[in-house]
């Protein structure tokens, strides 16, 4: 938020919520990858469990994409052009 002088409180709250959701999704993703890895290394491979975990992972990835898309849209709507330039340039540099 340092890149946005006079940032609105609402935008700060949206960013904090987005970050919390991102952390939660990351933990869930890591857990699912671990589950899938363990299924693949198990003495007996269970295709139905593998399929279930893979579907959960795919759904989580879709949710993450939607979350990012909505965050970008909402942020863009709440900023003027110069603020958008600074904010999204800073985001691009941070990734």
N, CA, C and O of each residue as an XYZ file, in Angstrom:
380
protein
N       0.823     -1.197      0.000
C       0.000      0.000      0.000
C       0.866      1.260      0.000
O       0.360      2.362     -0.211
N       2.152      1.102      0.233
C       3.039      2.266      0.243
C       3.094      2.938     -1.119
O       3.435      4.116     -1.218
N       2.763      2.204     -2.160
C       2.801      2.751     -3.512
C       1.576      3.605     -3.815
O       1.520      4.269     -4.851
N       0.612      3.591     -2.927
C      -0.618      4.346     -3.131
C      -0.778      5.410     -2.057
O      -1.331      5.136     -0.992
N      -0.305      6.608     -2.322
C      -0.561      7.653     -1.332
C      -2.067      7.886     -1.245
O      -2.778      7.800     -2.246
N      -2.532      8.173     -0.069
C      -3.950      8.432      0.170
C      -4.836      7.228     -0.184
O      -5.964      7.396     -0.647
N      -4.318      6.021      0.036
C      -5.098      4.813     -0.259
C      -6.347      4.793      0.606
O      -6.327      5.193      1.770
N      -7.406      4.330      0.028
C      -8.684      4.299      0.736
C      -8.695      3.131      1.721
O      -8.125      2.074      1.448
N      -9.331      3.326      2.839
C      -9.429      2.282      3.860
C     -10.100      1.034      3.296
O      -9.705     -0.087      3.617
N     -11.088      1.224      2.475
C     -11.800      0.088      1.885
C     -10.853     -0.761      1.037
O     -10.920     -1.989      1.072
N      -9.985     -0.119      0.287
C      -9.022     -0.840     -0.531
C      -8.033     -1.601      0.347
O      -7.668     -2.734      0.032
N      -7.605     -0.995      1.428
C      -6.708     -1.677      2.355
C      -7.373     -2.925      2.919
O      -6.741     -3.976      3.031
N      -8.640     -2.810      3.272
C      -9.360     -3.959      3.819
C      -9.507     -5.053      2.773
O      -9.371     -6.236      3.087
N      -9.785     -4.665      1.527
C      -9.893     -5.654      0.444
C      -8.563     -6.372      0.242
O      -8.529     -7.586      0.037
N      -7.478     -5.622      0.300
C      -6.162     -6.218      0.130
C      -5.856     -7.186      1.270
O      -5.323     -8.271      1.035
N      -6.186     -6.804      2.493
C      -5.957     -7.687      3.632
C      -6.789     -8.960      3.511
O      -6.290    -10.053      3.778
N      -8.044     -8.828      3.112
C      -8.906     -9.988      2.929
C      -8.358    -10.893      1.824
O      -8.320    -12.116      1.964
N      -7.938    -10.269      0.729
C      -7.360    -11.026     -0.375
C      -6.129    -11.803      0.097
O      -5.973    -12.981     -0.225
N      -5.264    -11.146      0.854
C      -4.056    -11.804      1.342
C      -4.395    -12.964      2.275
O      -3.759    -14.017      2.212
N      -5.388    -12.779      3.135
C      -5.800    -13.860      4.038
C      -6.344    -15.050      3.249
O      -6.020    -16.202      3.541
N      -7.168    -14.759      2.254
C      -7.719    -15.833      1.426
C      -6.612    -16.532      0.647
O      -6.644    -17.751      0.477
N      -5.643    -15.773      0.179
C      -4.511    -16.333     -0.572
C      -3.690    -17.260      0.320
O      -3.264    -18.326     -0.124
N      -3.466    -16.869      1.560
C      -2.716    -17.711      2.501
C      -3.482    -19.003      2.776
O      -2.900    -20.088      2.777
N      -4.771    -18.882      3.006
C      -5.604    -20.055      3.251
C      -5.583    -20.993      2.051
O      -5.419    -22.203      2.212
N      -5.749    -20.446      0.852
C      -5.732    -21.268     -0.355
C      -4.382    -21.936     -0.553
O      -4.310    -23.088     -0.980
N      -3.318    -21.218     -0.245
C      -1.978    -21.785     -0.394
C      -1.792    -22.984      0.539
O      -1.236    -24.006      0.139
N      -2.253    -22.855      1.766
C      -2.157    -23.960      2.723
C      -2.970    -25.160      2.256
O      -2.513    -26.300      2.342
N      -4.180    -24.900      1.760
C      -5.017    -25.988      1.248
C      -4.360    -26.665      0.050
O      -4.390    -27.889     -0.074
N      -3.771    -25.866     -0.825
C      -3.106    -26.405     -2.013
C      -1.931    -27.291     -1.609
O      -1.771    -28.394     -2.131
N      -1.118    -26.810     -0.687
C       0.020    -27.611     -0.224
C      -0.444    -28.922      0.392
O       0.165    -29.969      0.177
N      -1.524    -28.858      1.158
C      -2.063    -30.056      1.794
C      -2.556    -31.048      0.729
O      -2.301    -32.249      0.827
N      -3.262    -30.537     -0.284
C      -3.750    -31.423     -1.344
C      -2.604    -32.047     -2.134
O      -2.650    -33.233     -2.460
N      -1.577    -31.260     -2.442
C      -0.413    -31.817     -3.138
C       0.234    -32.915     -2.304
O       0.651    -33.944     -2.836
N       0.317    -32.694     -1.004
C       0.884    -33.699     -0.114
C       0.032    -34.967     -0.119
O       0.565    -36.075     -0.190
N      -1.284    -34.806     -0.045
C      -2.190    -35.954     -0.092
C      -2.018    -36.738     -1.398
O      -1.955    -37.968     -1.390
N      -1.944    -36.021     -2.500
C      -1.790    -36.666     -3.807
C      -0.459    -37.414     -3.871
O      -0.397    -38.555     -4.329
N       0.593    -36.763     -3.411
C       1.911    -37.392     -3.399
C       1.890    -38.673     -2.570
O       2.437    -39.694     -2.986
N       1.260    -38.620     -1.402
C       1.174    -39.798     -0.541
C       0.356    -40.905     -1.193
O       0.684    -42.084     -1.054
N      -0.702    -40.534     -1.899
C      -1.486    -41.541     -2.616
C      -0.648    -42.228     -3.687
O      -0.742    -43.440     -3.881
N       0.167    -41.447     -4.374
C       1.001    -42.010     -5.436
C       2.083    -42.935     -4.890
O       2.514    -43.864     -5.574
N       2.520    -42.681     -3.655
C       3.574    -43.499     -3.052
C       3.048    -44.631     -2.171
O       3.829    -45.427     -1.650
N       1.748    -44.704     -2.007
C       1.156    -45.731     -1.147
C       1.414    -47.127     -1.727
O       1.568    -47.284     -2.939
N       1.461    -48.130     -0.855
C       1.672    -49.503     -1.341
C       0.616    -49.935     -2.365
O       0.910    -50.647     -3.325
N      -0.606    -49.487     -2.133
C      -1.686    -49.788     -3.080
C      -2.272    -48.457     -3.552
O      -2.768    -47.660     -2.756
N      -2.203    -48.242     -4.855
C      -2.723    -47.005     -5.438
C      -4.247    -47.076     -5.511
O      -4.817    -48.060     -5.982
N      -4.899    -46.001     -5.031
C      -6.357    -45.941     -5.046
C      -6.792    -44.849     -6.022
O      -6.781    -43.665     -5.685
N      -7.175    -45.255     -7.234
C      -7.515    -44.269     -8.262
C      -8.682    -43.353     -7.884
O      -8.691    -42.182     -8.262
N      -9.650    -43.865     -7.155
C     -10.807    -43.030     -6.803
C     -10.397    -41.902     -5.854
O     -10.861    -40.771     -6.001
N      -9.538    -42.201     -4.892
C      -9.058    -41.151     -3.984
C      -8.186    -40.156     -4.728
O      -8.260    -38.951     -4.487
N      -7.358    -40.666     -5.634
C      -6.531    -39.781     -6.455
C      -7.402    -38.841     -7.274
O      -7.129    -37.643     -7.348
N      -8.435    -39.372     -7.882
C      -9.342    -38.552     -8.689
C     -10.036    -37.496     -7.823
O     -10.170    -36.341     -8.227
N     -10.471    -37.899     -6.643
C     -11.135    -36.966     -5.730
C     -10.210    -35.815     -5.333
O     -10.604    -34.650     -5.396
N      -8.999    -36.137     -4.930
C      -8.035    -35.103     -4.521
C      -7.648    -34.218     -5.703
O      -7.481    -33.009     -5.546
N      -7.509    -34.806     -6.864
C      -7.168    -34.032     -8.064
C      -8.280    -33.057     -8.419
O      -8.015    -31.922     -8.814
N      -9.527    -33.501     -8.278
C     -10.659    -32.611     -8.543
C     -10.710    -31.480     -7.525
O     -10.993    -30.337     -7.883
N     -10.440    -31.785     -6.270
C     -10.410    -30.747     -5.241
C      -9.323    -29.718     -5.547
O      -9.529    -28.518     -5.372
N      -8.180    -30.191     -6.000
C      -7.079    -29.290     -6.348
C      -7.464    -28.409     -7.537
O      -7.197    -27.207     -7.531
N      -8.080    -28.992     -8.539
C      -8.505    -28.218     -9.712
C      -9.538    -27.164     -9.316
O      -9.491    -26.035     -9.804
N     -10.460    -27.526     -8.442
C     -11.472    -26.578     -7.985
C     -10.822    -25.437     -7.200
O     -11.200    -24.276     -7.361
N      -9.866    -25.760     -6.368
C      -9.165    -24.741     -5.591
C      -8.417    -23.778     -6.513
O      -8.389    -22.573     -6.261
N      -7.822    -24.296     -7.565
C      -7.119    -23.442     -8.531
C      -8.102    -22.516     -9.249
O      -7.797    -21.347     -9.487
N      -9.283    -23.040     -9.593
C     -10.303    -22.188    -10.223
C     -10.752    -21.085     -9.267
O     -10.929    -19.938     -9.677
N     -10.935    -21.434     -7.996
C     -11.326    -20.439     -6.995
C     -10.250    -19.371     -6.845
O     -10.559    -18.187     -6.707
N      -9.004    -19.783     -6.873
C      -7.897    -18.838     -6.757
C      -7.891    -17.884     -7.944
O      -7.727    -16.676     -7.769
N      -8.067    -18.413     -9.143
C      -8.111    -17.565    -10.337
C      -9.256    -16.560    -10.256
O      -9.095    -15.393    -10.615
N     -10.410    -17.020     -9.785
C     -11.570    -16.137     -9.652
C     -11.309    -15.062     -8.592
O     -11.668    -13.900     -8.780
N     -10.693    -15.451     -7.499
C     -10.363    -14.512     -6.429
C      -9.434    -13.414     -6.942
O      -9.645    -12.235     -6.660
N      -8.417    -13.802     -7.689
C      -7.469    -12.829     -8.241
C      -8.174    -11.908     -9.223
O      -8.003    -10.691     -9.170
N      -8.965    -12.484    -10.118
C      -9.681    -11.694    -11.116
C     -10.599    -10.672    -10.451
O     -10.628     -9.508    -10.851
N     -11.343    -11.102     -9.447
C     -12.262    -10.189     -8.756
C     -11.517     -9.108     -7.981
O     -11.944     -7.954     -7.952
N     -10.404     -9.480     -7.353
C      -9.614     -8.489     -6.629
C      -9.099     -7.409     -7.574
O      -9.170     -6.219     -7.267
N      -8.585     -7.827     -8.714
C      -8.072     -6.860     -9.691
C      -9.190     -5.950    -10.175
O      -9.006     -4.737    -10.269
N     -10.342     -6.523    -10.481
C     -11.471     -5.732    -10.973
C     -11.938     -4.731     -9.923
O     -12.125     -3.553    -10.230
N     -12.127     -5.185     -8.698
C     -12.601     -4.300     -7.632
C     -11.588     -3.200     -7.333
O     -11.956     -2.053     -7.081
N     -10.319     -3.563     -7.363
C      -9.272     -2.568     -7.114
C      -9.261     -1.525     -8.218
O      -9.195     -0.326     -7.946
N      -9.325     -1.978     -9.454
C      -9.312     -1.054    -10.583
C     -10.501     -0.096    -10.536
O     -10.371      1.073    -10.899
N     -11.646     -0.581    -10.095
C     -12.839      0.266    -10.007
C     -12.715      1.345     -8.926
O     -13.355      2.393     -9.009
N     -11.893      1.082     -7.922
C     -11.819      2.020     -6.795
C     -10.674      3.035     -6.929
O     -10.485      3.870     -6.044
N      -9.913      2.968     -8.024
C      -8.775      3.864     -8.193
C      -8.909      4.696     -9.459
O      -9.571      4.298    -10.418
N      -8.266      5.860     -9.444
C      -8.212      6.627    -10.697
C      -7.061      6.071    -11.547
O      -6.339      5.174    -11.111
N      -6.899      6.600    -12.741
C      -5.927      6.052    -13.681
C      -4.492      6.076    -13.140
O      -3.776      5.081    -13.255
N      -4.074      7.181    -12.563
C      -2.711      7.281    -12.045
C      -2.480      6.306    -10.887
O      -1.421      5.684    -10.794
N      -3.463      6.178    -10.018
C      -3.345      5.229     -8.908
C      -3.273      3.794     -9.432
O      -2.499      2.979     -8.929
N      -4.090      3.493    -10.450
C      -4.053      2.155    -11.046
C      -2.670      1.867    -11.616
O      -2.133      0.777    -11.424
N      -2.097      2.833    -12.312
C      -0.761      2.639    -12.891
C       0.254      2.319    -11.805
O       1.025      1.368    -11.935
N       0.258      3.103    -10.741
C       1.225      2.881     -9.669
C       0.987      1.555     -8.952
O       1.921      0.800     -8.683
N      -0.257      1.295     -8.655
C      -0.588      0.085     -7.907
C      -0.244     -1.178     -8.687
O       0.416     -2.074     -8.161
N      -0.684     -1.252     -9.930
C      -0.464     -2.471    -10.701
C       0.976     -2.609    -11.164
O       1.455     -3.725    -11.367
N       1.665     -1.507    -11.333
C       3.104     -1.570    -11.605
C       3.813     -2.156    -10.371
O       4.708     -2.991    -10.500
N       3.410     -1.717     -9.200
C       4.008     -2.240     -7.957
C       3.695     -3.717     -7.788
O       4.555     -4.488     -7.361
N       2.469     -4.123     -8.120
C       2.122     -5.539     -8.037
C       2.968     -6.370     -8.988
O       3.441     -7.449     -8.630
N       3.153     -5.871    -10.183
C       3.942     -6.595    -11.185
C       5.384     -6.752    -10.705
O       5.992     -7.805    -10.895
N       5.925     -5.714    -10.088
C       7.294     -5.785     -9.574
C       7.408     -6.735     -8.395
O       8.452     -7.350     -8.178
N       6.321     -6.852     -7.631
C       6.348     -7.694     -6.434
C       6.245     -9.180     -6.774
O       6.593    -10.030     -5.954
N       5.778     -9.489     -7.959
C       5.622    -10.914     -8.300
C       6.770    -11.440     -9.105
O       6.783    -12.617     -9.466
